[in-house]
Amino acid sequence: MSTSRSLSTLESKLETLECHFTWDLDVSRSRLLCLRDELEDIGSEEGYSWLGHIYNLQGFLHCQLGLVQEAWRFLCRAAEALRQLRNTVSDEGPWLVVNYGNLSWLHHLLGEQAQSQDYLSKIETLMSEYPSPSLDEPHPEVCAEKAWTLMKFGGNKKLLAADLFQKAIRMQPDMVEWQTSRVLALANAVLQHRGNVDADVVEKMKIAKEHDPENLYLAAVYLEAQAQKGAKIQDEAQELARRVLRKPMSSYSGFKPLLRLYRSHVSMDEAIHLAEEALERHRDARYMKRCAAICYKRRVFSLSNKHLEGSLMERAISLHKEVIALYPCSSLRVQISLANIYAKSNRRAAAGELFQELLRSDLDPEGEQMACSYYAKFLQYGKKERLEAVTYYMRAAEIQHPSFYREDSVKRLQKIGEENRQPTSREVQEFLKHLSI
């Protein structure tokens, strides 16, 4: 067989693999950088059951970012973690299918076709020795890893993740962490789209909580769902807070949903006190500072200007600056929040300078849309500079990338175009016509 035909055959096989390179994941640079930080914030202790999955995804992320040696290092760590977590008799098992698929792709992208083929052969052997219980579905280990991965890529993927977890559970019902993750995927998807969790999802959470009593993240989300249904949860929230604060601080510890619970169903002031206590106990946990910054931001924007205290504002600003320094590659949202806090505190010049600095930086399409959208709102409502705001709504809308920020900018332009203020409305109408909107 010729070299070109051999390569074509290899590529065809690679496309059929179940791994991160074939799962249609969002690989925008901003998303990759944010996700890299999110995975680091899970921590090896709290995320122990998912270490192999974490390292596998980190390997894929680093490959997409062009950091090949880091990608290789993470994929090797993934293989070792999966062997340790799943090892019963053999070091090899179906839990390595995704990892070997990633390694096969990595070697292919590096031009190392013989090594890529070696991993393809290993996958074929694994699939032969450990066939899926269902002829129509991948092995449950593969379904579960794909489900866990999709949960990291936005709300629209969470329902698909829940469905994949359910398929994995049907084939292999003894995996408690799969059951917990399925329920969390359902709850988060519903919370994002409707704001309240359905009664049947609450019941599923209750059952999952009984099977996984040490999962404090699940406990916090369950308590939040109960509070939404009108239950009195203050005592339980305080007990849960004590348990969460005793554990290592990570994004799987349950602190973020716990703070959200406090803000919405206990009190903003108690949420602030809880955030400060956690900062005192976990001084070196950057994730903790990120959670606290969100809490202070919510507090700042929940108050009218006349009720804002200078100390509250300064604490919010200082925390945001710390978080930006701790997350240098994934802090766009935090920087926008800081600019909006400046505007709220009547430091409009500082807000404008920060927005302009962001817009001069190297942003991907969605990041630029986001910065333009928020800057336009600041100009329109904070500085009453309507014409200048239109310029930035247009800039966001011109970028041919589907996102919430483009849609929102277009809607605001449509509203401005209907106001019949000449010549601005005519200019906006012509612009929208040019966009075929």
C-alpha positions in Angstrom: 0.0 0.0 0.0 1.3 3.5 -0.9 2.3 5.9 1.9 -0.6 8.2 1.0 -3.2 5.4 1.0 -1.7 4.1 4.3 -2.0 7.6 5.9 -5.6 8.0 4.6 -6.5 4.6 6.1 -5.0 5.7 9.4 -6.8 9.0 9.4 -10.1 7.2 8.7 -9.6 5.0 11.7 -8.7 7.9 13.9 -11.9 9.7 13.0 -13.9 6.7 14.3 -12.2 6.7 17.7 -14.1 7.6 20.9 -11.8 10.3 22.4 -11.5 14.0 23.0 -10.3 14.7 19.4 -13.5 13.3 17.9 -16.1 14.7 20.4 -16.7 18.0 18.8 -15.5 20.1 21.8 -15.2 23.8 21.8 -11.5 24.5 21.2 -11.5 28.3 21.2 -8.4 29.6 22.9 -10.2 31.4 25.6 -12.3 28.3 26.5 -9.2 26.1 26.5 -7.4 28.5 28.9 -10.3 28.9 31.2 -10.9 25.1 31.3 -7.2 24.5 32.0 -7.5 26.6 35.1 -10.8 25.0 36.1 -9.2 21.6 36.0 -6.2 22.7 38.0 -8.7 24.0 40.6 -10.3 20.6 41.1 -7.3 19.4 43.1 -6.0 15.8 43.2 -7.7 14.9 46.5 -11.3 16.1 45.9 -11.2 15.0 42.3 -9.5 11.6 43.0 -12.2 9.5 41.3 -11.8 11.6 38.1 -8.0 12.0 38.1 -7.6 10.0 34.9 -10.3 12.0 33.2 -8.8 15.2 34.4 -5.4 14.4 33.0 -6.8 13.1 29.8 -8.7 16.3 29.2 -5.6 18.4 30.2 -3.6 16.4 27.6 -6.1 17.3 24.9 -6.2 21.0 26.0 -2.4 21.3 26.0 -2.2 19.7 22.6 -4.8 22.2 21.2 -2.8 25.0 22.7 0.4 23.7 20.9 2.1 22.6 24.2 3.0 19.2 23.0 5.4 18.1 25.8 2.8 19.1 28.4 0.2 17.2 26.5 2.3 14.1 26.4 3.0 14.4 30.1 -0.6 14.7 31.1 -1.7 11.8 28.9 0.9 9.6 30.5 -0.3 10.6 33.9 -3.8 9.9 32.8 -2.9 6.3 31.9 -1.2 5.7 35.2 -4.1 7.3 37.2 -6.7 5.2 35.4 -4.7 2.0 36.0 -4.5 2.8 39.7 -8.2 3.7 40.0 -9.6 0.8 38.1 -7.0 -1.9 38.6 -8.4 -5.2 39.8 -6.4 -7.9 38.1 -4.9 -6.4 35.0 -3.2 -3.1 34.3 -5.1 -2.9 31.1 -8.9 -2.3 30.7 -11.6 -0.5 28.9 -10.9 2.6 30.9 -7.8 3.1 28.8 -9.7 3.3 25.4 -10.1 7.1 25.5 -6.5 7.6 26.7 -5.1 5.4 24.0 -7.3 7.3 21.4 -5.8 10.6 22.5 -2.3 9.2 22.4 -2.9 7.9 18.9 -4.1 11.3 17.8 -1.2 13.0 19.4 1.4 10.8 17.6 -0.5 11.3 14.3 -0.4 15.1 14.7 3.3 14.9 15.4 3.8 12.9 12.2 4.7 9.8 14.2 2.4 7.4 12.2 3.9 4.1 13.4 3.4 5.0 17.1 -0.1 6.2 16.2 -0.9 2.8 14.6 0.5 1.1 17.7 -2.1 2.7 19.9 -4.8 1.9 17.4 -3.8 -1.7 17.7 -4.0 -1.5 21.5 -7.5 -0.1 21.3 -8.6 -2.9 19.0 -7.2 -5.4 21.5 -9.0 -3.7 24.4 -12.3 -3.6 22.6 -12.0 -7.2 21.7 -11.1 -8.3 25.2 -13.6 -6.0 26.9 -16.6 -5.7 24.6 -19.4 -3.3 25.5 -22.5 -4.9 27.2 -24.5 -3.1 24.6 -23.9 -3.6 20.9 -25.3 -0.2 20.1 -23.2 1.8 22.6 -19.5 2.3 23.5 -18.2 0.6 26.6 -19.7 2.2 29.8 -16.3 3.5 30.8 -16.1 5.4 27.5 -19.7 6.7 27.9 -18.9 7.9 31.4 -15.7 9.7 30.4 -17.3 11.4 27.5 -20.2 12.5 29.7 -17.8 13.9 32.4 -15.9 15.7 29.6 -19.1 17.2 28.1 -20.1 18.6 31.5 -17.1 20.9 31.2 -18.2 22.5 27.9 -21.3 24.5 28.7 -24.9 24.2 29.6 -26.0 22.9 26.2 -23.8 19.9 26.7 -25.1 19.0 30.2 -28.3 17.2 29.1 -26.3 15.1 26.6 -23.8 14.3 29.4 -26.7 13.2 31.7 -28.0 10.9 28.9 -24.5 9.4 28.4 -24.1 8.8 32.1 -27.5 7.1 32.2 -26.4 4.8 29.4 -23.2 4.0 31.3 -25.2 3.3 34.5 -27.6 0.9 32.7 -24.6 -1.1 31.6 -22.6 -0.8 34.8 -24.8 0.3 37.7 -22.3 0.0 40.6 -20.4 3.3 39.9 -21.7 5.7 42.5 -19.7 8.7 41.1 -21.5 8.2 37.7 -24.9 8.4 39.4 -23.9 11.5 41.3 -22.5 13.2 38.2 -25.6 12.3 36.2 -27.9 14.0 38.7 -25.6 17.1 38.9 -25.6 17.4 35.1 -29.4 17.3 35.1 -29.7 19.8 38.0 -27.2 22.2 36.5 -28.8 22.1 33.1 -32.2 22.8 34.6 -30.9 25.6 36.8 -29.2 27.3 33.9 -32.3 27.2 31.6 -35.2 27.6 34.1 -33.7 28.8 37.4 -35.6 26.2 39.4 -35.1 22.4 39.7 -38.0 20.2 38.9 -39.5 18.0 41.6 -38.4 14.8 39.9 -34.8 16.1 39.7 -34.9 17.0 43.4 -36.0 13.4 44.2 -33.1 12.1 42.0 -30.7 14.3 44.0 -32.1 13.0 47.2 -31.5 9.4 46.2 -28.0 10.2 44.9 -27.2 12.0 48.1 -28.1 8.9 50.1 -25.7 6.8 48.0 -23.0 9.4 48.1 -23.2 11.1 51.5 -19.7 12.5 51.5 -20.2 14.5 48.2 -20.6 18.0 49.6 -21.0 19.5 46.2 -24.1 17.4 45.7 -25.3 18.3 49.2 -25.1 22.0 48.5 -26.9 21.8 45.2 -29.6 19.6 46.8 -30.0 22.1 49.7 -30.3 24.9 47.1 -33.1 23.0 45.3 -34.9 22.5 48.6 -34.7 26.2 49.4 -36.2 27.0 46.0 -39.2 24.9 46.9 -39.7 26.9 50.1 -37.9 24.7 52.6 -36.3 26.3 55.7 -32.6 25.4 55.2 -30.7 27.8 57.5 -29.6 25.2 60.1 -28.7 22.7 57.5 -26.8 25.3 55.5 -24.7 26.2 58.6 -23.9 22.5 59.3 -23.0 22.0 55.6 -20.8 25.1 55.8 -18.9 23.7 58.7 -18.3 20.4 56.8 -17.2 22.2 53.7 -14.7 24.5 55.5 -13.0 21.5 57.1 -12.2 20.0 53.7 -9.5 20.9 51.2 -10.7 23.8 49.1 -11.3 23.0 45.5 -13.9 23.5 42.8 -15.3 20.0 43.8 -15.6 20.9 47.5 -19.0 22.4 47.2 -18.1 25.9 48.3 -19.3 27.7 45.2 -22.9 26.3 45.3 -22.8 26.8 49.1 -22.0 30.5 48.7 -24.8 30.8 46.0 -27.2 29.2 48.5 -26.2 31.6 51.2 -26.6 34.6 48.9 -30.0 33.6 47.7 -31.6 31.9 50.6 -29.8 32.9 53.8 -28.4 36.5 53.5 -25.8 38.4 51.5 -24.1 39.5 54.7 -23.8 35.9 56.0 -22.4 34.9 52.6 -19.7 37.6 52.9 -18.9 36.4 56.4 -18.6 32.8 55.1 -16.4 33.9 52.3 -14.1 35.7 54.6 -13.9 32.8 57.0 -13.0 30.5 54.2 -10.3 32.9 53.0 -8.9 32.9 56.5 -8.8 29.1 56.7 -7.5 28.5 53.1 -5.1 31.4 52.5 -3.3 29.8 49.6 -6.4 28.5 47.7 -6.8 30.7 44.6 -10.2 29.2 43.8 -11.4 30.4 47.2 -10.4 34.0 46.2 -12.3 33.6 43.0 -15.5 32.5 44.8 -15.1 35.3 47.3 -14.7 37.9 44.5 -17.9 36.7 42.9 -19.7 37.0 46.3 -18.5 40.6 46.8 -19.4 41.5 43.2 -23.0 40.2 43.8 -23.1 42.2 47.1 -21.9 45.4 45.4 -24.5 45.2 42.6 -27.3 44.3 45.0 -27.0 47.7 46.7 -28.0 51.1 45.5 -25.2 53.7 45.3 -26.3 55.5 48.4 -26.1 52.3 50.5 -22.6 51.3 49.2 -19.9 51.4 51.8 -16.4 52.4 50.8 -14.8 49.4 52.6 -17.1 46.9 50.8 -16.2 48.5 47.5 -12.5 48.5 48.2 -12.6 44.8 49.3 -14.4 43.9 46.1 -11.8 45.7 44.0 -8.8 44.2 45.9 -10.1 40.7 45.6 -10.8 41.1 41.8 -7.2 42.4 41.3 -5.8 39.4 43.2 -7.9 37.0 41.1 -6.7 38.6 37.9 -3.1 38.1 39.0 -3.8 34.5 40.0 -5.5 33.7 36.7 -3.5 35.7 34.1 -4.7 33.6 31.1 -8.4 33.2 32.0 -9.5 36.4 33.8 -11.4 38.2 31.1 -14.8 38.0 32.9 -13.1 39.0 36.2 -11.5 42.1 34.5 -14.9 43.0 33.0 -16.5 42.7 36.5 -13.7 44.9 37.9 -14.5 47.5 35.2 -18.2 47.4 36.1 -17.3 47.8 39.8 -15.3 50.8 39.0 -18.3 52.2 37.1 -20.6 51.5 40.0 -18.2 53.4 42.4 -18.2 56.4 40.0 -14.6 55.7 38.9 -15.7 56.0 35.3 -12.3 56.9 34.0 -10.7 53.8 35.5 -13.6 51.7 34.1 -13.1 53.1 30.6 -9.3 52.6 30.7 -9.7 49.0 31.7 -12.3 48.4 28.9 -10.0 50.0 26.4 -7.0 48.0 27.6 -9.0 44.8 27.2 -10.1 45.7 23.7 -6.4 46.3 22.7 -5.4 42.9 24.0 -5.3 39.6 22.0 -8.8 38.3 22.4 -10.5 35.5 20.5 -13.8 36.3 18.7 -16.1 35.6 21.6 -13.8 37.4 24.0 -13.8 40.5 21.8 -17.6 40.3 21.5 -18.0 40.1 25.3 -15.7 43.0 25.9 -17.4 45.1 23.3 -20.9 44.3 24.6 -20.1 45.2 28.2 -18.2 48.4 27.1 -21.1 49.5 25.0 -23.5 49.1 27.9 -21.1 51.1 30.1 -21.0 53.8 27.5 -24.8 53.8 27.0 -25.9 53.6 30.6 -22.9 54.7 32.7 -21.7 57.6 30.6 -24.8 58.3 28.5 -22.7 58.2 25.3 -25.3 56.6 23.1 -23.5 57.2 19.8 -20.2 55.7 21.1 -22.1 52.8 22.5 -23.6 52.0 19.1 -20.1 51.8 17.6 -19.2 49.0 20.0 -22.5 47.1 19.7 -21.7 47.2 15.9 -18.2 46.0 16.5 -19.5 43.0 18.5 -22.2 42.2 15.9 -19.7 42.4 13.0 -17.7 39.5 14.3 -18.9 36.4 12.6 -19.0 34.1 15.6 -22.2 32.8 17.1 -22.5 33.8 20.8 -24.8 35.3 23.4 -22.9 38.6 23.2 -23.4 38.9 19.4 -27.1 38.1 19.7 -27.5 40.6 22.6 -25.7 43.3 20.7 -27.9 42.8 17.6 -31.1 43.0 19.7 -29.9 46.3 21.3 -29.1 47.7 17.9 -32.5 46.7 16.6 -34.1 48.5 19.5 -32.0 51.6 18.9 -32.8 51.4 15.2 -36.6 51.5 16.0 -36.3 54.7 18.1 -36.4 57.0 15.0 -33.6 59.2 16.3 -32.0 60.5 13.1 -29.4 60.0 11.9 -28.4 57.3 14.3 -31.4 55.0 13.7 -30.9 55.2 10.0 -27.3 54.3 10.3 -28.1 51.4 12.6 -30.8 50.2 10.2 -28.4 50.3 7.3 -25.8 48.4 9.3 -28.3 45.6 10.3 -29.5 45.4 6.6 -25.8 44.9 5.6 -25.6 42.1 8.1 -28.7 40.5 6.6 -30.5 40.7 10.0 
